[in-house]
Amino acid sequence: MLKTAFNLFLFTSIYISLCALMMIWQTNQLLDLHYQQNTFYLFVFFSTICSYNFHWYLTPATYSSSERIRWGENHRPLMLLLCGIGMIGALYFFWLLREHWLALSGSAILTFLYSAPKLPHKTFTWLRRIAIGKTLFLTFVWTYVTTLLPALVADQPITWPVAFITLHRFFLIYAICILFDYRDRESDKKEGIRSLITYLPQKDLDKLYYGSLAMAAVSAALLGPYTTIPVIITLMIPVAATALITRKAEHTQSDYMFYFVLDGFMALSAMLHLAIY
């Protein structure tokens, strides 16, 4: 029963939605943002529920034996229901935030581009041939929604702290996405989706991966003049944790490693930040 409840929490994308909210909370704290925060949290929560369940609903079980995909295959009506509930909630809170419609629409476009290659229509299937698209689309949308979008909604000018936290988030998430692509390389090939893993030789991929982690650490360090040392440490810990778990992640197919541990690493610094303040 405990595993069933945990799978429901994890595979319905409630967990990843809460991770997004934690990351936005940390952005609000780091940049001292003031706006309709609760309304924005609910918009992002319902949008994430909608987009992730839509994505997994479109993912065929044919190309993978993962527990996550098998669970989705057995719960397709539930995923469709959650997608509909998420869409209704997202549209309602979008309306409440409609004065920021242009900035909010950017997140919707980026999110759709990530799942679009899975749609069985020639208008979208050509996206499967873009080598870097899968990784970059997901990284851009997570960075934009959890970092830039709150600043835009709060009418915060693009200052150095905004730039550094955005770069830190981008490079950390990009490194984590590379690990996901490495795990999914065989299923991506079968689906005809090209990613960096199916395109770059291992030596170049390692340079890109560790270079991204290094840039995430450097960007966090550059926030030094604008925040406290404990906050910088909380930003560094997920970078170090991702580097330390790399080999394990490259040699496992465990969905819990990816959808719980690695996804959780994106929000780890926010949880540590909450714990010390």
Backbone torsions as a table, in degrees:
resi	resn	phi	psi	omega
1	MET	NA	-38.2	-180.0
2	LEU	-64.4	-42.1	179.1
3	LYS	-66.6	-38.8	178.5
4	THR	-61.5	-44.4	179.6
5	ALA	-66.1	-40.3	179.7
6	PHE	-65.8	-43.3	177.5
7	ASN	-61.1	-39.2	178.1
8	LEU	-62.8	-43.7	178.7
9	PHE	-64.2	-41.0	-175.4
10	LEU	-81.1	-47.7	-170.1
11	PHE	-85.3	-12.1	172.0
12	THR	-85.1	0.3	178.4
13	SER	72.9	16.5	173.2
14	ILE	-66.5	-41.0	-179.7
15	TYR	-59.8	-50.5	-177.8
16	ILE	-67.0	-30.3	176.5
17	SER	-66.1	-40.2	177.6
18	LEU	-68.3	-34.6	175.0
19	CYS	-60.0	-42.4	178.5
20	ALA	-60.8	-42.1	179.9
21	LEU	-64.7	-38.8	177.3
22	MET	-63.2	-40.6	180.0
23	MET	-65.4	-39.4	177.9
24	ILE	-67.1	-40.8	177.1
25	TRP	-57.2	-44.0	-179.9
26	GLN	-64.5	-39.9	175.9
27	THR	-58.8	-44.9	178.6
28	ASN	-58.9	-39.4	-179.3
29	GLN	-71.5	-46.3	-176.5
30	LEU	-64.5	-37.1	-175.7
31	LEU	-101.8	0.1	180.0
32	ASP	52.7	55.3	-176.2
33	LEU	-87.4	143.0	178.8
34	HIS	-129.4	115.7	-179.5
35	TYR	-166.5	-168.9	179.6
36	GLN	-76.2	74.2	-170.5
37	GLN	-64.0	-46.5	-178.1
38	ASN	-62.5	-39.5	177.4
39	THR	-64.4	-40.5	179.2
40	PHE	-67.1	-41.8	177.2
41	TYR	-56.3	-45.7	-178.0
42	LEU	-67.9	-36.6	176.2
43	PHE	-60.6	-46.8	-178.8
44	VAL	-68.0	-40.0	180.0
45	PHE	-59.7	-52.0	-178.3
46	PHE	-67.8	-35.8	178.0
47	SER	-63.8	-40.8	179.8
48	THR	-67.9	-42.3	176.6
49	ILE	-58.8	-44.1	-179.8
50	CYS	-64.3	-52.0	-172.4
51	SER	-67.7	-40.3	-177.8
52	TYR	-71.9	-40.1	177.9
53	ASN	-69.4	-31.9	173.7
54	PHE	-63.9	-44.5	-179.5
55	HIS	-62.0	-47.2	-177.0
56	TRP	-74.0	-26.9	175.5
57	TYR	-64.2	-33.8	-179.6
58	LEU	-83.9	-9.7	-176.1
59	THR	-82.3	118.5	-177.8
60	PRO	-74.4	142.6	177.3
61	ALA	-78.3	-10.3	-175.7
62	THR	-59.4	-36.1	-169.8
63	TYR	-97.8	7.6	-176.4
64	SER	-152.6	150.5	176.1
65	SER	-109.4	14.6	-176.0
66	SER	-66.5	147.9	179.5
67	GLU	-63.8	-35.1	179.4
68	ARG	-61.0	-44.3	-178.1
69	ILE	-74.6	-37.0	175.9
70	ARG	-63.4	-39.6	177.4
71	TRP	-61.7	-44.0	178.8
72	GLY	-62.7	-38.2	178.8
73	GLU	-63.2	-33.1	-179.1
74	ASN	-87.3	-7.3	-177.4
75	HIS	-131.7	37.2	-177.3
76	ARG	-62.1	-41.5	176.8
77	PRO	-60.2	-37.3	179.4
78	LEU	-65.8	-42.9	179.0
79	MET	-63.3	-39.5	178.3
80	LEU	-65.9	-39.9	177.5
81	LEU	-63.0	-45.7	-179.9
82	LEU	-65.1	-36.2	176.4
83	CYS	-62.0	-43.1	179.2
84	GLY	-67.0	-43.9	177.9
85	ILE	-62.4	-43.5	179.1
86	GLY	-61.0	-40.7	-179.8
87	MET	-65.2	-43.6	178.9
88	ILE	-61.8	-47.0	179.3
89	GLY	-62.6	-43.1	-179.5
90	ALA	-62.9	-42.5	180.0
91	LEU	-66.0	-37.7	179.5
92	TYR	-64.3	-47.9	-177.7
93	PHE	-76.9	-24.0	171.3
94	PHE	-62.6	-41.2	178.9
95	TRP	-62.1	-39.5	178.8
96	LEU	-67.7	-24.3	-179.9
97	LEU	-107.4	20.8	-169.0
98	ARG	-60.1	-22.4	178.0
99	GLU	-65.0	-16.2	177.7
100	HIS	-108.4	30.8	-171.0
101	TRP	-58.6	-35.7	-176.6
102	LEU	-67.0	-47.4	179.2
103	ALA	-64.9	-39.9	179.7
104	LEU	-67.3	-35.8	-179.6
105	SER	-64.5	-30.6	178.3
106	GLY	-60.4	-40.0	179.4
107	SER	-66.7	-37.3	-179.6
108	ALA	-65.7	-40.5	-179.9
109	ILE	-65.8	-45.9	179.9
110	LEU	-62.8	-41.0	179.4
111	THR	-63.5	-43.3	-179.9
112	PHE	-64.2	-38.8	-179.2
113	LEU	-61.5	-30.8	179.7
114	TYR	-67.6	-41.3	-177.7
115	SER	-90.5	-15.8	-175.1
116	ALA	-54.0	-39.1	-179.9
117	PRO	-60.1	-18.6	-179.5
118	LYS	-83.5	-13.7	178.7
119	LEU	-71.0	130.6	-175.7
120	PRO	-79.3	60.9	179.0
121	HIS	-143.7	139.8	-174.7
122	LYS	-62.4	-21.4	177.7
123	THR	-61.8	-29.8	-175.1
124	PHE	-111.6	-25.8	-173.9
125	THR	-65.9	-20.3	178.3
126	TRP	-64.4	-21.5	178.1
127	LEU	-64.1	-21.9	179.4
128	ARG	-64.2	-21.6	-177.0
129	ARG	-86.2	-5.8	180.0
130	ILE	-82.6	115.1	-169.6
131	ALA	-62.4	-37.9	-173.5
132	ILE	-102.6	-2.6	-171.2
133	GLY	-60.1	-48.0	-174.7
134	LYS	-57.4	-46.4	-177.0
135	THR	-70.4	-46.6	-175.6
136	LEU	-70.4	-39.2	179.5
137	PHE	-57.9	-47.6	-178.2
138	LEU	-66.2	-41.2	179.1
139	THR	-64.0	-44.7	179.6
140	PHE	-61.0	-44.4	-175.4
141	VAL	-68.0	-40.6	178.6
142	TRP	-66.5	-42.3	179.2
143	THR	-66.2	-43.9	-178.2
144	TYR	-64.1	-49.9	-174.5
145	VAL	-68.0	-38.7	-174.2
146	THR	-91.1	-10.2	-174.8
147	THR	-129.1	-62.7	-176.3
148	LEU	-72.6	-40.7	-175.6
149	LEU	-62.4	-45.0	175.8
150	PRO	-58.6	-38.3	178.8
151	ALA	-66.1	-39.3	179.8
152	LEU	-67.7	-42.8	-180.0
153	VAL	-65.0	-32.6	179.2
154	ALA	-85.6	4.6	-178.7
155	ASP	57.3	35.9	177.9
156	GLN	-82.4	126.5	175.8
157	PRO	-65.9	156.1	-179.7
158	ILE	-77.8	98.0	-179.8
159	THR	-101.0	177.8	177.5
160	TRP	-61.6	-43.4	176.4
161	PRO	-58.2	-40.3	177.0
162	VAL	-60.9	-45.0	-178.8
163	ALA	-63.9	-43.6	-175.7
164	PHE	-70.8	-41.3	178.5
165	ILE	-68.6	-33.2	176.6
166	THR	-65.3	-45.7	178.4
167	LEU	-63.6	-42.0	178.4
168	HIS	-58.9	-49.1	-179.9
169	ARG	-62.2	-44.3	-176.7
170	PHE	-59.5	-50.4	-174.2
171	PHE	-71.9	-34.1	176.3
172	LEU	-66.5	-47.0	-179.9
173	ILE	-65.0	-37.6	179.9
174	TYR	-62.8	-42.4	177.8
175	ALA	-62.0	-42.6	178.7
176	ILE	-64.4	-39.3	178.1
177	CYS	-64.6	-33.8	177.4
178	ILE	-62.2	-40.3	177.6
179	LEU	-64.1	-38.7	176.1
180	PHE	-63.2	-43.7	179.3
181	ASP	-62.5	-37.7	179.0
182	TYR	-62.4	-42.1	178.7
183	ARG	-66.3	-35.4	-173.5
184	ASP	-93.9	9.0	-170.2
185	ARG	-59.9	-38.9	-178.0
186	GLU	-71.3	-44.1	179.8
187	SER	-66.8	-34.8	177.5
188	ASP	-64.3	-40.7	178.2
189	LYS	-62.1	-41.8	-179.3
190	LYS	-67.9	-33.4	178.4
191	GLU	-81.6	-9.9	-178.1
192	GLY	81.4	16.7	179.1
193	ILE	-94.2	119.1	179.7
194	ARG	-91.3	135.0	175.9
195	SER	-134.6	177.6	179.7
196	LEU	-60.8	-32.6	-179.7
197	ILE	-63.7	-36.9	-179.3
198	THR	-87.6	0.2	-173.9
199	TYR	-116.4	-43.3	-174.9
200	LEU	-93.1	145.4	170.8
201	PRO	-67.1	156.5	-174.1
202	GLN	-57.0	-39.2	-178.4
203	LYS	-61.6	-44.9	179.7
204	ASP	-69.6	-35.2	178.9
205	LEU	-65.2	-39.9	177.4
206	ASP	-62.2	-40.1	178.2
207	LYS	-62.7	-43.1	179.5
208	LEU	-65.1	-42.9	-177.7
209	TYR	-64.9	-55.3	-178.0
210	TYR	-70.5	-28.4	174.1
211	GLY	-64.9	-37.7	178.1
212	SER	-66.0	-42.5	177.8
213	LEU	-63.5	-39.7	178.9
214	ALA	-63.9	-41.4	179.3
215	MET	-67.4	-33.9	176.4
216	ALA	-63.6	-40.5	179.0
217	ALA	-68.1	-43.6	179.9
218	VAL	-62.7	-43.9	180.0
219	SER	-62.4	-38.6	177.1
220	ALA	-65.1	-42.3	-180.0
221	ALA	-63.3	-34.8	-179.7
222	LEU	-67.7	-14.6	176.0
223	LEU	-78.3	-5.4	-177.0
224	GLY	-47.0	-48.4	-178.7
225	PRO	-68.3	-11.9	-173.1
226	TYR	-109.7	-3.3	-179.1
227	THR	-150.3	-167.1	-175.9
228	THR	-99.2	162.6	178.8
229	ILE	-61.7	-43.3	177.1
230	PRO	-57.1	-37.2	178.1
231	VAL	-65.9	-42.1	177.7
232	ILE	-60.2	-40.8	178.8
233	ILE	-62.5	-41.0	178.8
234	THR	-63.1	-31.4	178.3
235	LEU	-75.1	-31.4	-178.6
236	MET	-76.0	-32.4	-174.4
237	ILE	-58.7	-46.2	178.0
238	PRO	-63.2	-32.4	177.5
239	VAL	-64.1	-48.0	179.1
240	ALA	-64.6	-41.5	-179.1
241	ALA	-63.5	-40.6	178.4
242	THR	-64.1	-43.3	178.5
243	ALA	-61.8	-42.2	-176.8
244	LEU	-69.1	-28.8	-176.1
245	ILE	-94.3	1.3	-173.4
246	THR	-54.6	-54.5	-176.3
247	ARG	-62.3	-38.2	177.3
248	LYS	-63.1	-43.5	-179.2
249	ALA	-66.0	-32.4	-178.7
250	GLU	-75.1	-14.3	-176.3
251	HIS	-121.0	23.8	176.4
252	THR	-136.8	151.3	174.9
253	GLN	-109.6	9.9	-175.3
254	SER	-62.1	121.9	177.4
255	ASP	-65.9	-29.5	179.8
256	TYR	-69.2	-34.7	175.4
257	MET	-61.3	-42.8	-174.6
258	PHE	-84.6	-50.6	-171.6
259	TYR	-86.3	-11.4	175.1
260	PHE	-110.6	-54.9	-175.3
261	VAL	-73.4	-58.0	-175.6
262	LEU	-68.3	-42.1	174.7
263	ASP	-60.5	-37.9	178.9
264	GLY	-66.0	-29.0	178.3
265	PHE	-60.8	-29.3	179.2
266	MET	-63.7	-31.9	-178.8
267	ALA	-104.1	3.5	-175.6
268	LEU	-60.6	-44.9	-179.0
269	SER	-63.9	-34.3	178.0
270	ALA	-66.2	-40.6	178.8
271	MET	-67.5	-38.3	176.4
272	LEU	-67.1	-39.3	177.1
273	HIS	-59.9	-44.3	179.2
274	LEU	-63.5	-36.2	-176.9
275	ALA	-69.9	-31.4	-174.7
276	ILE	-96.6	-6.9	-179.6
277	TYR	-122.9	NA	NA
